[in-house]
Amino acid sequence: MNEMFAPLVLTVIVFSVGALPVARLKSRKHDGFQTEPQFTEKYFTQTLDHFNFNSMGNGTFSQRYLITDKYWKKGYGPIFFYTGNEGDIWEFARNSGFITELAAQQGALVIFAEHRYYGRSLPFGKDSFDIPRIGLLTVEQALADYSVMITELKRQLPAADCPVVVFGGSYGGMLSVYMRLKYPNVVAGALAASAPILSTAGLGDPRQFFRDVTADFESVAPECGDAVRGAFRQLKELAERQDYSRIQSEFTLCEPPSSAQDVHQLYGLLRNAFTMMAMLDYPYSTHFMGNMPANPVKVACDTMLSGSDLLANLRNSAGIVYNATGELTCFDLYSLYLECADPTGCGLGFNSLAWDYQACTEVNLCFESNNVTDMFPPMPFTQGDRELYCSKRWAVVPRPDWFKTQFWGDALSTASNIIFSNGDLDPWANGGVRKSLSSSLIAVNIPEGAHHLDLRGSHDADPVSVISARKTEADVIAQWVKTERSRLHPSL
């Protein structure tokens, strides 16, 4: 989930390649990089294995979290708890300003918790990704971490009677949903932004994701998709002739490709660039998962349609993502993009190892491009492909139906107090809940919103639809807090 999907969706490295045009970011007073909140960084002594008293000595590890009581009405105000996802927790805290803005309105304590095996919350340090130590990386363990942390911190603060609302974006939004499903005794409600809880449970069409990426670009200009298809067709023709020196020249590669696998890797790197721009198609420049200009989808389409040299246009469009800091002189295919069990990208570094493992076990991401319903080369990724890869890489067999059993799939009607927010510009949106299921299972759709735009802080360039969405979310959360407080204190 390219996040950091991230990332989700997951770190993106940005750089400049030779004479390729650099994506220049305008300097603005409010350029979309959220003001760093006044958080204190702390560590919580967390149980290694919540479900096996004999496992690995029943040890502990240090789990990082960020906390601010700047706006908190101590002992009374609610607790807003961010269920950290696949990356460094500071990255999410710095780009989720809506939560602290809401805390200022509602007198809340704010906590951002880092997910085990990500950032600095590595249970076994650099050895955390060894087999079998990585086996303690599961959604169930992460949810138990958060529930234990909330319960203990409430005792310490003290805040025993303070209602807790969980927030999350992308995979973190999935975790917020699951917290409300599995621990309703701990959390009173959940805001799940851009949470693809259906597609990651294997529900829906595996063609949906890259079809929706394509639709984003074609909504700017129908001929944009045609240009991308044409560029990939020319690249395919060069590959079929094994004209590898020409491919190296056209894409300024550090080394010439020498095999079909190298060309496949180039396809993945290029497709990933368009995925990132679709996800992060914000109306202002951002520094989330790398540097991105305002409206990157439009910037890319303008680039694709800037002349008749389609291969150069494709290279320069990818440069919007990979080409912003001017540090490198060429594209290194295998260091800039890692193929993994998530076709939308796993990022780089330790975080990519953790997400790859999760995509090999519980998180189902069998998405494909096919060049018919989308503008990308045919790149299938079936359950059989997943099983083969995951067996070789991690010695595990995925469980494609586990989320439907463990986290309800689409059978959510008996749940309560969850907001599912999604933006129409986000390719993850149609893998989530788009229609309200009851009066307390509320879908908030944002026509002009990209990947969890509503969690970002207020900005002058915000579309009306996201301003309205945040107002709805604030009102619903305030009502949850009021109802929970009445339950805890009937006399008030």
N, C-alpha and C positions, 0 to 999 in steps of 0.2 A: 504494500500500500504506500504509494509514493508520497511520503510525508516530508512526513518526515516524517500520506496517503499519505507532510507529512508531513510523504511525507513524504501518507501518507504520507509523508507518506516520505522522514528518510532524507538524508542529507544530499544536496546537490552541490557539486563543486563547479564554480564558475571561473572562466578564464578567457584570455584573448588569444587568438591564433593568428600568427603572422600578419598578413595584410588584410585579414577579414575585418569587416567593420565591427567596431565595438558597440554594444548596446549602451549608449550614454544615458545615465540617469540624471534627470533634472534635480537640482538642489532646491528643496522646498522646506519651508518651516515645518510643515506637517506632511511628510512624504510616505506615511503608512507604516513607518517603523514605530511601534508603540513606545511611549515613554516608559522607561524602565521603572516598574513600581518599587516601592521601598520594602522589598522583601528581606527577611532574614533567612539565611540558609542554615538548615539544621539537619541532623541525622537521627533516625529512629532505629532502635535496636529491634530488628524484625526477625521472626521465626523463619528458618530456612524452608521447612516442609510442614505445612499446616495439617497434613492429612496422613502422616505416618510417623508415629512416635519413635520408631527405631531408625528412621532414615538419616544417614550421614551424621550420626551422633546427635540428632535433634538440635543442631546448632543454630546460630543466628548470623545475620549480616547487617551492615549499616545501610539503611535506605534513606536516600536524600529527600528532603522536602523543603519547600519555601513557605514562609508564613508572614502575614502582616495583620496587625490588629489596629492599623491606623484609623479605620472607620468603625471598629467594633464597639457596640454597646455591650460592654463586658458582662458576661454571665447571662445576657438576655437576647442579644441579637443573634441572627442565624449564622450558620457556618456554611460558606461556599467552598466546596472541595472539588478541585480539578483532578480527574482520574487520568494521570499521566499516561502517555502512549509511547510510540516507538522512537524515542529520542531523548536528548538532553532536556531536562525539565525547564531550564531557563529559556530555551527557545520557545516553549509554549507560553510561559508566563509573560514574556516580552511581546507576544503577539496575540494575547487574549484580553485586551484592555476592557472589553465589555464587562467582564466579571468584577474587576475592581471598580468600574464606574457604578455597577449595580450595588456593590458593597457600600459605596458612599451614600447611595440613595436609601438603602435598607439597613444600614448599621451592622454590616456583617463582618465576621472574621473570614479571611481568605487563606486557603491552603492549596498549594500545588504539590502533588505527590509524584515522585519519579517512579516509573515502572521498573520492577526488578529486571536485571540484565541489560539495562540501558543507562546511558549517561555515566554517572559515577556509582550507580547502585548495582555493582557487580558482586554477586555473592562469593565468588572465588577469585576475584581480581582478574588478571589476564587469562587465567585458566578456566574462566567461567564457561567458555564455549567448547571445552573438551567433552567428549562423550565418556561417561554418562552424566557429567555434572550439569550439562545443559538441560537435562531431563526435568529439572525443577522449574523450567520456564514454561508455564502454562497460564491460560486465562484464569483458571480456577485459583491458582496460587496468587496471582496478581489481585484478584478480587478479595481474597482473604487478607492479603497484605493491607489493602485499603480499609477493610472493615475493622481489622485489629488496630490500625493506626488511628482511625477516627475514634474508636471506643476509648483507647488509652489517652489520646490527647484531650478528649472531652473530660476525662477524669482529672488529668493534670492541671487543666487551665484555671479553674474548673469551669465547665460548660455543660454540665450533665443534662440540663433541660433546654439546650439550644437546638432548634431544628436544623437538620443537615440537608442541603441540596447539593447534588453532584452535577458537575459540568464536564463535558468532553467534546473534542472535535475529531472526526474521522474514526480511527480505531479507538481513540479515547472516548468518543461518543458512544461507540459500541459498548465499551466498558461501563459507561454511565447507565445505559439501558440495563445491562446485566446486573449492576449493583442494585438497582431498584427491583429487579426480578428476584434476585437471590437473597438480598439483605434488606427487605422493606422495614425490618425492625431497626435498622441503622440509618437509612436515608429516607427522607420524606418525599423526595421527588428528584427528577433528572431532566436536565436539558442536554439532549443528544444532537449535536450539530453535525450534519454531513456524515451520518453513521450508516454505513451500508450493511445493516444487519441481515438483510435478505440475501443479497448476492454472495456474501461471505459464508452463508449457510448452504450455498449450492442451489439456491432458489432463483429462478429466472433464466435469462438467455445469456450464454457465455459470450455472445457477440455484442451485448449491450454496451459494454464499457467503451470499446474503441469506436463503435458506431456513434456514441454520444460525443466522444472527442471530435470526431469528424464533423458532426452536426454543429459544434461550436464554431468551427472555422468556416463552414459553409453558410452559417447564419450571417457572417460578416460579408461574404461574397461567394456565391455559388461556384464561381470559377476558381476560387482558392483551392477547394478540394480537387478540382480537375488538375490544377497545376502541381499539387503534391503528388497525385497519382502519376502524372506524366514524368515527374522527376524520378520517382521510384522505378518507373518502367525503363527509363534510360539507364539507371544504375543497374537494374537487372540485366539489361542487354550487355553492358560492359562486363558484368560478372560471368555471364554465359560464354563470352569470348575470352574469359580469363585475362582481360586487359587490366591487370592489377596496377600497373604503373600509372595508368590514366585515372583509376579510382583514387590512388594515393594523391595524385596531383589535384584532382577536382575537390577532394575533401581535406586537403592539407593534413594527411595522416602522418604520424611520426614514422611508421613503417608501412611498406606496401602490404596489402593483404596477400595471402598465399594459399588460401583454401576457401572452400564454401563456408566453413565455420567462421572464418574472419568476416566474410560478407554478411553472414547471419548476425554477427556481433555488431557490425555497422548498422544494419537494419534496426536492431534493438536500441542502439544509442540514439539514432535519429527519431525513432518512434517515441522514445522516452522524452525527448525535448518537446514534442507536440503535446504529450500527456501533461508535462509540467506546466506548460503555458495555459492549457485548458483549465487545469485545477486552480491555478493562481491568477486567473484573469480578473484581477482587481482593478478598480478604476483609478488607482494611484500606484506609484512605484512602491515596492516592498523589499524587505531584506529578510524574508522568511524562506528557508531552504535555498538560500542564494539571493542574488540581486535580480530583480525583475522590473522592467519598465511598466508604466501604467498601460492598461489594456493590451497585454502582450499578444493576445490572439489577433487583434487588429494589426499590431506591428508586424507579426509574422505574415499575415495575409498580404499586407502592403509589400513586404519583402518578396514573397513568392510571386507577386504580380508585377515586380519592378522591371522586368526585362525578359528577353527570350531565352536566356541561359538558365534553364530550369535546374541544372545541377548546382550552379553557383547560388541560385536563389535558395535551394534546399539547404546547402551548407550554411549560408548566411542566416537562414531562419533558425537552424539549430544553434547558431552562434548567439542568438538572443539569450539562450539559457546557459550555454557553456563558455561564453566569450566576453564576460563583463569586466574582468579585473586586469587584463593585459599581462598576465604572469607567464603564460606558456607560448611557445612558438608553433606548436602542432597538436593535433588531436591524438592522444594515446588511447586506442580503442578499449584496451582491457583495464586501464586504471580509472577511466572516467565513468564507465558504466559496467555494472556487474549483472550478468544474467543469473537469475535465481528462480525460486519457486513462486515469485510474484511477478507476473508479466508486466505490471505497471511500474516495477522498479523496487529494489531493496535499499538503495542508497549505497553508502560506502562505510568502511571502517567496522568497528565492533558492532555498532547498531545494525548494520546490514546482516551480520551473522545471526544476531538474535531474531530479526524479522524473517530471515530465510528459514530458520528453524520453525518459527510459528506458522509460516505458510506451508511447511512440510508436515504439520501435525494437525492443528485444529482449524486454522483460518483458511477457508477454501477460496482460492483465487484462480480458478481455471478459466481465464479470459483469453480470447483469441482475436486476432485480426485476420481478415480473409480477402481483402481487396475487392469485395463485392458490396457488403454493407458498410464498409469503411474505406479510407483512402490509403491504407498501409499495406505492405507486402503480406502475403499469407504467412502467418506465424501461429500455427496451432499449438495449444497447450492443453491436452486432454488429461483426464484422471490417470490414464495409463502413462502419459509422459511425466506427470507429477510423481507417480509411484516409483517410476524408474529413477528419476533424478534424486528423490528423497532417500531412497534405499541406498544409493551410491554415496550421497553426500553426508547423510546423518544416520544411516542405518535404522531408519524408521519407516513405517507404513502409515500414510495419512489416513485419517478417519473422515471421509467426506460428509457423512451424515451426522457427525457428533454435535455440531451446533444446533441442529434441528431438535435433537433430543435434550441436550443440556440447557440450551437457552431459548427454547420454545419455537424457533423458526418464525413462521407467520401466524402462529396460534397465540396471539397476544391479547385477546379480548378480555381476559380476566385480570390483566395487569391494570395499573393505575398510575397517575401522576408522572407522565413522561411527555415531554415535548420533543417531537421529531422535526428538526428544521433542516431544510435543504434548499439549495440554490439551483435555479434552472440552468446556469452556466456550468455547473459542476458535473463531470462525467460519473461521479460516484452517486449522484442524487437518485437515479432510477434503480439503484440497488438498495434503496432504503424505503422508509414508510412515507408515502406521499399523500395519503388521505387519512383524516382523523378516524380513529376506530371507536371512540367513545368521547364522552364529555371531558374525560381526564387523560385520554391518549390523543394528543393534539398534534396534527401536522401543520407546520408553518412553512409555506413555500415562498421563496424569494425570487421573483422573476429575473432580477438583475444580479443575483448573487452567485459568486464562485465558491470554492471550497471553504466551508465554515466562515464566510465573511461576517456573519452576525456575531461571532465571538471576538472579532477585532474591535479595537476602540473606535470611538466616534471620529469621523473625518469629514472635512468640508466637501469631499467628492463623493460621499456616500449617496447611493440612490435612495429615493423615497421608500422603495420596497424594503430595504434593510432597516431603515429607521423605524418603519411601521412594525417590522418583525420584532425588533428589540423591545419596542413598547409592549407588544403582546406578550412576549416572554417575561418581561419585568412584572406585568400585571398578574400573570398566572403564577409566577414564583411567589409573589407577595401573598397571594391567596393561599398557596400551599403552606407558607410559613405561618400565616394567621390560623389556619385550620389545625396545624400540628401543635401550635402553641396552646390553642383552646383544648386540644386533647390532653396535653400534658398538664395544663392548669385550668381545669373546668371552672374554677371560681373567678377567673379573670374576665 
